[in-house]
Amino acid sequence: MSDQPLKATTKEKIESVMERKRKQIEVLQPLPPYTAIFCEGIKTEPLYIQGFTNKINQKYKDYTTKDRIIVVGTGRGARSLLYYARKKVRSDFPMCQVVWLLYDKDDFTDDDFDNTQYSVQDRVSKQEYHVAWSNECIELWFLLHFRPLFSHIGRARYRKILREYFPYKKNMEGIYDILKDRTHIAVSRAKTLYDNYKEGTPPSKMAPATRMHELIAFLWEYL
């Protein structure tokens, strides 16, 4: 086999054939949209969500030159997270089509928490923006994998109860693997919990509640 570089015309033909094949594959199995998931936490949430996104990116790696879904831990919450996401999408991820914001109520004011969602709903841009908040913390979502919950018990109690099922701690690795087989249960419980509130209820008044099931449903489409 010759070590001579391919002629420009030959290279163009090969690239053209590969591009046609990629388009044919995409018709049969649509690629995930380029998506950025911005997390309030820098470890707990990204480590969990990457359990999903790593599988998705691996599944489609033969059809695309870039990861279709990226996860960014920020250490920012509520509206600060939204402002940061907007800036990073413009500067670093111009190809992005879908943006998710994953954040908690925690100690943010009701106004800050509510207006993050309202700002996303009112936003007009070429990207689709979505929220996946938890009131009051991500541990609510984790707990729903093991039991339903309809009363507000506070962050400390969520973590204490979680430890009855596995040795939970913040920033732990492997939490995706611990929870994955019960994800469908958590999605059903989270949806029931969220739908239990009257339409138009401000997010800050929905406690306990989470919209994590919406993000997970989005990711599930491409697993």
Contacts in CASP RR format, 6 or more apart in sequence:
PFRMAT RR
TARGET T0000
AUTHOR 0000-0000-0000
METHOD contacts of the structure
MODEL  1
MSDQPLKATTKEKIESVMERKRKQIEVLQPLPPYTAIFCEGIKTEPLYIQ
GFTNKINQKYKDYTTKDRIIVVGTGRGARSLLYYARKKVRSDFPMCQVVW
LLYDKDDFTDDDFDNTQYSVQDRVSKQEYHVAWSNECIELWFLLHFRPLF
SHIGRARYRKILREYFPYKKNMEGIYDILKDRTHIAVSRAKTLYDNYKEG
TPPSKMAPATRMHELIAFLWEYL
6 14 0 8 1.000
22 63 0 8 1.000
22 64 0 8 1.000
25 63 0 8 1.000
26 63 0 8 1.000
31 60 0 8 1.000
31 63 0 8 1.000
31 64 0 8 1.000
31 68 0 8 1.000
32 56 0 8 1.000
32 60 0 8 1.000
32 68 0 8 1.000
32 69 0 8 1.000
32 221 0 8 1.000
32 222 0 8 1.000
33 68 0 8 1.000
33 97 0 8 1.000
33 98 0 8 1.000
34 66 0 8 1.000
34 68 0 8 1.000
34 69 0 8 1.000
34 93 0 8 1.000
34 95 0 8 1.000
34 96 0 8 1.000
34 97 0 8 1.000
34 98 0 8 1.000
35 68 0 8 1.000
35 69 0 8 1.000
35 70 0 8 1.000
35 96 0 8 1.000
35 97 0 8 1.000
35 98 0 8 1.000
35 99 0 8 1.000
35 100 0 8 1.000
36 69 0 8 1.000
36 70 0 8 1.000
36 72 0 8 1.000
36 85 0 8 1.000
36 88 0 8 1.000
36 89 0 8 1.000
36 93 0 8 1.000
36 96 0 8 1.000
36 98 0 8 1.000
36 99 0 8 1.000
36 100 0 8 1.000
37 49 0 8 1.000
37 53 0 8 1.000
37 69 0 8 1.000
37 70 0 8 1.000
37 71 0 8 1.000
37 72 0 8 1.000
37 99 0 8 1.000
37 100 0 8 1.000
37 102 0 8 1.000
37 215 0 8 1.000
38 72 0 8 1.000
38 73 0 8 1.000
38 74 0 8 1.000
38 81 0 8 1.000
38 84 0 8 1.000
38 85 0 8 1.000
38 88 0 8 1.000
38 99 0 8 1.000
38 100 0 8 1.000
38 101 0 8 1.000
38 102 0 8 1.000
39 45 0 8 1.000
39 46 0 8 1.000
39 49 0 8 1.000
39 71 0 8 1.000
39 72 0 8 1.000
39 73 0 8 1.000
39 74 0 8 1.000
39 75 0 8 1.000
39 102 0 8 1.000
39 103 0 8 1.000
40 73 0 8 1.000
40 74 0 8 1.000
40 75 0 8 1.000
40 76 0 8 1.000
40 77 0 8 1.000
40 78 0 8 1.000
40 81 0 8 1.000
40 102 0 8 1.000
40 103 0 8 1.000
40 104 0 8 1.000
41 73 0 8 1.000
41 74 0 8 1.000
41 75 0 8 1.000
42 73 0 8 1.000
42 74 0 8 1.000
42 75 0 8 1.000
43 73 0 8 1.000
43 170 0 8 1.000
43 171 0 8 1.000
44 138 0 8 1.000
44 170 0 8 1.000
44 171 0 8 1.000
44 172 0 8 1.000
44 175 0 8 1.000
45 73 0 8 1.000
45 102 0 8 1.000
45 138 0 8 1.000
46 71 0 8 1.000
46 72 0 8 1.000
46 73 0 8 1.000
47 171 0 8 1.000
47 172 0 8 1.000
47 173 0 8 1.000
47 174 0 8 1.000
47 175 0 8 1.000
47 176 0 8 1.000
48 138 0 8 1.000
48 175 0 8 1.000
48 176 0 8 1.000
48 179 0 8 1.000
49 71 0 8 1.000
49 102 0 8 1.000
49 215 0 8 1.000
49 219 0 8 1.000
50 71 0 8 1.000
50 176 0 8 1.000
51 176 0 8 1.000
51 177 0 8 1.000
51 180 0 8 1.000
52 176 0 8 1.000
52 216 0 8 1.000
52 219 0 8 1.000
52 220 0 8 1.000
52 223 0 8 1.000
53 67 0 8 1.000
53 69 0 8 1.000
53 70 0 8 1.000
53 71 0 8 1.000
53 219 0 8 1.000
55 223 0 8 1.000
56 68 0 8 1.000
56 69 0 8 1.000
56 219 0 8 1.000
56 222 0 8 1.000
56 223 0 8 1.000
57 67 0 8 1.000
57 68 0 8 1.000
57 69 0 8 1.000
59 222 0 8 1.000
59 223 0 8 1.000
60 68 0 8 1.000
60 222 0 8 1.000
66 95 0 8 1.000
68 222 0 8 1.000
69 219 0 8 1.000
69 222 0 8 1.000
70 93 0 8 1.000
72 88 0 8 1.000
74 81 0 8 1.000
74 84 0 8 1.000
76 84 0 8 1.000
77 103 0 8 1.000
77 104 0 8 1.000
77 106 0 8 1.000
77 108 0 8 1.000
77 116 0 8 1.000
78 103 0 8 1.000
78 108 0 8 1.000
78 112 0 8 1.000
78 113 0 8 1.000
78 116 0 8 1.000
79 112 0 8 1.000
79 115 0 8 1.000
79 116 0 8 1.000
79 119 0 8 1.000
81 101 0 8 1.000
81 103 0 8 1.000
81 116 0 8 1.000
82 101 0 8 1.000
82 116 0 8 1.000
82 119 0 8 1.000
82 120 0 8 1.000
82 129 0 8 1.000
85 99 0 8 1.000
85 101 0 8 1.000
85 129 0 8 1.000
89 96 0 8 1.000
89 99 0 8 1.000
89 127 0 8 1.000
96 127 0 8 1.000
97 126 0 8 1.000
97 127 0 8 1.000
97 128 0 8 1.000
98 127 0 8 1.000
98 128 0 8 1.000
98 130 0 8 1.000
98 218 0 8 1.000
99 127 0 8 1.000
99 128 0 8 1.000
99 129 0 8 1.000
99 130 0 8 1.000
100 129 0 8 1.000
100 130 0 8 1.000
100 131 0 8 1.000
100 132 0 8 1.000
100 215 0 8 1.000
100 218 0 8 1.000
101 116 0 8 1.000
101 120 0 8 1.000
101 129 0 8 1.000
101 130 0 8 1.000
101 131 0 8 1.000
101 132 0 8 1.000
101 133 0 8 1.000
102 132 0 8 1.000
102 133 0 8 1.000
102 138 0 8 1.000
102 212 0 8 1.000
102 215 0 8 1.000
103 116 0 8 1.000
103 131 0 8 1.000
103 132 0 8 1.000
103 133 0 8 1.000
103 134 0 8 1.000
104 133 0 8 1.000
104 134 0 8 1.000
104 135 0 8 1.000
104 136 0 8 1.000
104 137 0 8 1.000
104 138 0 8 1.000
105 113 0 8 1.000
105 133 0 8 1.000
105 134 0 8 1.000
105 135 0 8 1.000
105 136 0 8 1.000
105 137 0 8 1.000
105 203 0 8 1.000
105 204 0 8 1.000
105 207 0 8 1.000
106 136 0 8 1.000
106 137 0 8 1.000
106 155 0 8 1.000
110 202 0 8 1.000
110 204 0 8 1.000
110 205 0 8 1.000
113 133 0 8 1.000
113 135 0 8 1.000
113 203 0 8 1.000
113 204 0 8 1.000
114 202 0 8 1.000
114 203 0 8 1.000
114 204 0 8 1.000
116 131 0 8 1.000
116 133 0 8 1.000
117 131 0 8 1.000
117 133 0 8 1.000
117 203 0 8 1.000
120 129 0 8 1.000
120 130 0 8 1.000
120 131 0 8 1.000
123 129 0 8 1.000
130 214 0 8 1.000
130 215 0 8 1.000
130 218 0 8 1.000
131 211 0 8 1.000
132 210 0 8 1.000
132 211 0 8 1.000
132 212 0 8 1.000
132 214 0 8 1.000
132 215 0 8 1.000
133 203 0 8 1.000
133 210 0 8 1.000
133 211 0 8 1.000
134 140 0 8 1.000
134 141 0 8 1.000
134 209 0 8 1.000
134 210 0 8 1.000
134 211 0 8 1.000
134 212 0 8 1.000
135 203 0 8 1.000
135 204 0 8 1.000
135 206 0 8 1.000
135 207 0 8 1.000
135 208 0 8 1.000
135 209 0 8 1.000
135 210 0 8 1.000
136 152 0 8 1.000
136 154 0 8 1.000
136 155 0 8 1.000
136 207 0 8 1.000
136 208 0 8 1.000
137 154 0 8 1.000
137 155 0 8 1.000
137 158 0 8 1.000
138 212 0 8 1.000
139 155 0 8 1.000
139 158 0 8 1.000
139 159 0 8 1.000
139 162 0 8 1.000
139 168 0 8 1.000
140 149 0 8 1.000
140 158 0 8 1.000
140 208 0 8 1.000
140 209 0 8 1.000
140 210 0 8 1.000
141 186 0 8 1.000
141 190 0 8 1.000
141 210 0 8 1.000
141 212 0 8 1.000
142 158 0 8 1.000
142 162 0 8 1.000
142 168 0 8 1.000
142 175 0 8 1.000
142 179 0 8 1.000
142 186 0 8 1.000
143 149 0 8 1.000
143 158 0 8 1.000
143 161 0 8 1.000
143 162 0 8 1.000
144 185 0 8 1.000
144 186 0 8 1.000
144 189 0 8 1.000
144 190 0 8 1.000
144 193 0 8 1.000
144 210 0 8 1.000
145 179 0 8 1.000
145 182 0 8 1.000
145 183 0 8 1.000
145 185 0 8 1.000
145 186 0 8 1.000
146 162 0 8 1.000
146 165 0 8 1.000
146 182 0 8 1.000
147 161 0 8 1.000
148 189 0 8 1.000
148 192 0 8 1.000
148 193 0 8 1.000
149 189 0 8 1.000
149 193 0 8 1.000
149 208 0 8 1.000
150 193 0 8 1.000
150 196 0 8 1.000
150 208 0 8 1.000
151 208 0 8 1.000
152 207 0 8 1.000
152 208 0 8 1.000
153 161 0 8 1.000
153 208 0 8 1.000
159 168 0 8 1.000
162 168 0 8 1.000
166 178 0 8 1.000
168 175 0 8 1.000
179 186 0 8 1.000
183 216 0 8 1.000
186 212 0 8 1.000
186 213 0 8 1.000
186 216 0 8 1.000
187 213 0 8 1.000
187 216 0 8 1.000
187 217 0 8 1.000
190 210 0 8 1.000
190 211 0 8 1.000
190 212 0 8 1.000
190 213 0 8 1.000
191 213 0 8 1.000
193 208 0 8 1.000
193 209 0 8 1.000
193 210 0 8 1.000
194 206 0 8 1.000
194 209 0 8 1.000
194 210 0 8 1.000
194 211 0 8 1.000
194 213 0 8 1.000
197 205 0 8 1.000
197 206 0 8 1.000
197 209 0 8 1.000
203 209 0 8 1.000
END
